[in-house]
Amino acid sequence: MKNTKSVQACVLAPLTILLLASAPALAAERSGKEVVDTVCATCHATGKDGAPKLGDQAAWAQRAAKGLDKLTQNAITGVRNMPAHGGQAALSDVEMSRAVGYMVSSGHAADTDKAYSSPKTRSGDQVVQERCQECHATGKNGAPKLGDMNDWKPRLKNGVNPLVKSAISGHNAMPARGGLANLSDAEMKAAVEYMVSRTGAGTSSK
């Protein structure tokens, strides 16, 4: 028991300092508590399917010992019975990081404004080939066509970042993350930048 408390102290103390240093939370995105209450609690409140329970510091300390980046990566891409992005593809990687921080610290950590992890295992080209071209190759449902500057130009007036946010959260007929919840924010950004580069417009993230 003493040993378990020691592990908890070693993990949670630096974690709290790290998370407090990242405040304040960004208003545009949900807090860790909001994400946990509305999404994560479905399984973590009761320990459904082996999920570590909210408030079980020993269970969370054991998982956090492998690093917050690994925990967040699992939350983003999905692991065992847990679906990618908690089954809510529109959640950003920052929101997922906040939720992880909230659960690991039993609600004591401040919200971060930067994702602990946003894994990028697929290139922009791969993501486009795997998913995006289904609509963007032909302009299906009003999607801007690959390589068509006239389609992309009006959408680029505020830079690439708003396009990336739309691709992550979904826009008009386009579902969040193109319908692939296990795509990370970094992969979505790479895909958007790849499509923009095909128009010769560059990838300014103004």
C-alpha positions as CSV (number, residue, x, y, z in Angstrom):
1,M,0.0,0.0,0.0
2,K,2.8,2.4,0.9
3,N,4.5,1.6,-2.4
4,T,1.3,2.4,-4.3
5,K,1.0,5.8,-2.6
6,S,4.6,6.4,-3.5
7,V,4.0,5.7,-7.2
8,Q,1.0,7.9,-7.1
9,A,2.9,10.8,-5.6
10,C,5.7,10.4,-8.1
11,V,3.3,10.5,-11.0
12,L,0.7,13.0,-9.9
13,A,2.9,15.7,-8.4
14,P,4.9,16.5,-11.7
15,L,1.7,16.0,-13.7
16,T,-0.2,18.6,-11.7
17,I,2.7,21.1,-12.1
18,L,2.8,20.4,-15.8
19,L,-0.9,20.9,-16.3
20,L,-1.2,24.0,-14.1
21,A,1.6,25.5,-16.2
22,S,-0.6,25.1,-19.3
23,A,-3.6,27.2,-18.0
24,P,-5.7,29.0,-19.0
25,A,-8.0,26.8,-20.9
26,L,-9.0,27.8,-24.4
27,A,-12.6,29.0,-24.5
28,A,-13.2,27.5,-28.0
29,E,-12.8,24.0,-26.7
30,R,-14.5,22.0,-24.0
31,S,-12.8,21.5,-20.6
32,G,-11.6,18.2,-19.4
33,K,-14.5,18.0,-16.9
34,E,-17.0,18.7,-19.7
35,V,-15.6,16.0,-21.9
36,V,-15.4,13.5,-19.0
37,D,-18.9,14.2,-17.8
38,T,-20.5,14.0,-21.3
39,V,-18.4,11.3,-22.9
40,C,-15.8,9.4,-20.9
41,A,-18.0,8.9,-17.8
42,T,-20.2,6.5,-19.8
43,C,-17.5,3.8,-19.2
44,H,-15.1,5.3,-16.7
45,A,-17.8,6.1,-14.0
46,T,-18.5,2.4,-13.6
47,G,-15.4,0.7,-15.0
48,K,-17.4,-0.7,-17.9
49,D,-15.4,-3.1,-20.1
50,G,-12.3,-2.8,-17.8
51,A,-12.0,1.0,-18.1
52,P,-10.2,2.5,-15.1
53,K,-12.8,4.1,-12.8
54,L,-12.9,7.8,-12.1
55,G,-11.3,8.5,-8.8
56,D,-9.3,5.2,-8.7
57,Q,-5.9,6.9,-8.3
58,A,-4.0,3.6,-8.2
59,A,-5.4,2.4,-11.5
60,W,-4.7,5.8,-13.2
61,A,-1.2,6.1,-11.7
62,Q,-0.3,2.7,-13.1
63,R,-1.4,3.8,-16.6
64,A,0.1,7.3,-16.3
65,A,3.5,5.8,-15.4
66,K,3.8,4.9,-19.1
67,G,3.4,8.6,-20.0
68,L,0.5,11.0,-20.7
69,D,1.4,11.0,-24.4
70,K,0.7,7.2,-24.6
71,L,-2.5,7.5,-22.6
72,T,-3.7,10.3,-24.9
73,Q,-2.6,8.4,-28.0
74,N,-4.8,5.4,-26.9
75,A,-7.7,7.7,-26.3
76,I,-7.3,9.3,-29.7
77,T,-6.8,6.1,-31.8
78,G,-8.8,3.7,-29.6
79,V,-7.6,0.7,-27.6
80,R,-9.3,-2.6,-26.7
81,N,-13.0,-1.8,-26.0
82,M,-12.5,2.0,-26.1
83,P,-13.4,3.6,-29.4
84,A,-11.3,6.3,-31.0
85,H,-11.9,9.7,-29.6
86,G,-14.3,8.1,-27.1
87,G,-16.7,7.5,-30.0
88,Q,-17.0,11.2,-30.6
89,A,-14.9,12.0,-33.7
90,A,-15.6,15.8,-33.4
91,L,-13.6,15.9,-30.1
92,S,-10.2,17.6,-30.8
93,D,-6.9,16.0,-29.6
94,V,-6.6,18.9,-27.1
95,E,-10.0,18.1,-25.7
96,M,-9.0,14.4,-25.4
97,S,-5.8,15.5,-23.6
98,R,-7.8,17.6,-21.2
99,A,-10.0,14.7,-20.4
100,V,-7.0,12.4,-19.8
101,G,-5.4,15.0,-17.5
102,Y,-8.7,15.4,-15.6
103,M,-9.1,11.7,-15.0
104,V,-5.5,11.0,-14.1
105,S,-5.4,13.8,-11.6
106,S,-8.9,13.1,-10.2
107,G,-10.1,16.5,-11.4
108,H,-7.2,18.5,-9.9
109,A,-5.3,19.4,-13.1
110,A,-5.8,22.6,-15.1
111,D,-6.8,22.2,-18.7
112,T,-3.9,22.1,-21.2
113,D,-4.0,24.2,-24.4
114,K,-1.8,21.8,-26.3
115,A,-2.4,18.1,-27.1
116,Y,-0.1,15.7,-25.1
117,S,-0.1,13.6,-28.2
118,S,-1.4,13.8,-31.7
119,P,-0.1,10.7,-33.4
120,K,0.8,10.9,-37.1
121,T,1.2,7.4,-38.5
122,R,-0.3,8.3,-41.9
123,S,0.9,11.0,-44.3
124,G,-1.4,13.5,-45.8
125,D,-1.2,11.6,-49.1
126,Q,-2.2,8.4,-47.4
127,V,-5.1,9.9,-45.6
128,V,-6.4,11.5,-48.8
129,Q,-6.0,8.2,-50.7
130,E,-7.7,6.2,-47.9
131,R,-10.6,8.6,-47.2
132,C,-10.7,12.1,-48.5
133,Q,-10.6,11.4,-52.2
134,E,-14.0,9.6,-52.0
135,C,-15.6,13.0,-52.1
136,H,-12.8,15.4,-53.1
137,A,-11.8,13.6,-56.3
138,T,-15.2,14.3,-57.9
139,G,-16.6,17.2,-55.8
140,K,-19.2,14.9,-54.3
141,N,-21.8,16.7,-52.1
142,G,-20.1,20.1,-52.9
143,A,-16.6,19.1,-51.7
144,P,-13.9,21.2,-53.2
145,K,-12.2,19.1,-56.0
146,L,-8.6,18.0,-55.7
147,G,-6.4,20.3,-57.8
148,D,-9.2,22.8,-58.6
149,M,-8.0,26.2,-57.5
150,N,-11.4,27.8,-58.1
151,D,-13.0,25.4,-55.6
152,W,-10.3,25.9,-52.9
153,K,-9.6,29.7,-53.3
154,P,-12.7,31.1,-51.5
155,R,-12.2,28.5,-48.7
156,L,-8.6,29.6,-48.2
157,K,-9.3,33.3,-47.6
158,N,-8.5,32.9,-43.8
159,G,-5.7,30.4,-44.3
160,V,-5.5,26.6,-43.8
161,N,-6.2,26.4,-40.0
162,P,-10.0,27.0,-40.3
163,L,-10.1,24.3,-43.0
164,V,-8.4,21.9,-40.7
165,K,-10.8,22.7,-37.8
166,S,-13.8,22.1,-40.2
167,A,-12.3,18.8,-41.3
168,I,-11.9,17.7,-37.7
169,S,-15.3,18.8,-36.4
170,G,-17.2,18.2,-39.6
171,H,-18.9,20.7,-42.0
172,N,-22.0,20.5,-44.1
173,A,-22.1,17.0,-45.7
174,M,-18.6,16.1,-44.4
175,P,-18.6,14.1,-41.2
176,A,-16.1,14.8,-38.4
177,R,-12.7,13.5,-39.5
178,G,-14.2,12.3,-42.7
179,G,-15.9,9.6,-40.8
180,L,-12.7,8.0,-39.6
181,A,-12.6,8.7,-35.8
182,N,-9.1,7.2,-35.4
183,L,-7.5,10.0,-37.5
184,S,-5.6,12.4,-35.3
185,D,-5.6,16.2,-35.6
186,A,-2.0,16.0,-37.0
187,E,-3.2,13.5,-39.7
188,M,-6.2,15.7,-40.6
189,K,-3.9,18.7,-40.9
190,A,-1.5,16.8,-43.1
191,A,-4.4,15.7,-45.4
192,V,-5.8,19.2,-45.7
193,E,-2.3,20.6,-46.5
194,Y,-1.7,17.9,-49.1
195,M,-5.0,18.8,-50.8
196,V,-4.3,22.5,-50.7
197,S,-0.8,21.9,-52.1
198,R,-2.3,20.1,-55.1
199,T,-3.9,23.4,-56.1
200,G,-0.5,25.2,-56.0
201,A,-1.8,27.5,-53.2
202,G,0.8,26.4,-50.7
203,T,0.1,25.6,-47.1
204,S,0.2,28.8,-45.2
205,S,-1.5,28.3,-41.8
206,K,-2.3,32.1,-41.4
